[in-house]
Amino acid sequence: MLLKSARLTFGTLAVIFLLAPLVAILPLAFTSSQFLTYPIPEFSLRWFDELFTAAAWRRAIFNSLVIGGGTTVLATVLGTLAALGLRNWNLPFKGTVRTLFLLPMVVPAVVMGVGMQVLFVQFGIASSYFGVIVAHTIVAIPFVVVSVIGGLGGIDRRVELAAASLGASPVTVFRRVTLPLAMPGILSGAVLAFATSLDEVVLTLFLAGPNQRTLARQMFATIRENISPAIAAAAFLFIVGTIALAIIALLVRRQIAARRGG
């Protein structure tokens, strides 16, 4: 009983520690003041209006959606293929290959940014949308791989073998059996990839040109130049958008699970 109470207390304190900064800053997105200060004089939506009317913020939101969407598609496809390959028990040096896929999660972003900048200049894709999407994809793939591997781990191989024994080709088995069963993991990986792209600022600083300034980079620049409540409004959109995507993915996963049960 004492151990259970200690765990509950520790978990509660950890949640409070993580959420306290958000609780402190997000209400300032609705302030009428020009400064991030309490108490709030009166509630206003002026800073959300600025996000969608100021040219710099509108461009940043558009760039984030374009780059985030491209990153999500590319990282989901490549990460899913990588996870399917790592599922093969006969793959030589499987542990080493998996570690290589997960390296972008632990390599410092500054080191990756410098290396990518030198490499992308050689390929002529620096300061371009494609270059930023590729860079974001590299750091997003590990999250997709981990998520899809978890989804594939819950698939009973005998189901695929049964389909193959009934005459289904490998492509049909993948399309009609493996892919639907792994879809919850793929959806979770896609949401993580999109969130990773939205939050990435270091690689964007190194690789993006003036026309590829994302919302995260715009927030960073605004903090350096002038601390404005528009930053809190942008952070609010960040969080609400990510939560909305997570809820949609959860609902889809439950729907897929219900169809399996049916």
Helices and strands as residue ranges (DSSP letters): H 2-25, G 26-30, H 46-53, H 55-86, H 94-102, G 103-105, H 109-123, H 129-153, H 157-165, H 170-173, I 174-178, H 179-199, H 202-207, G 210-212, H 215-225, H 229-261
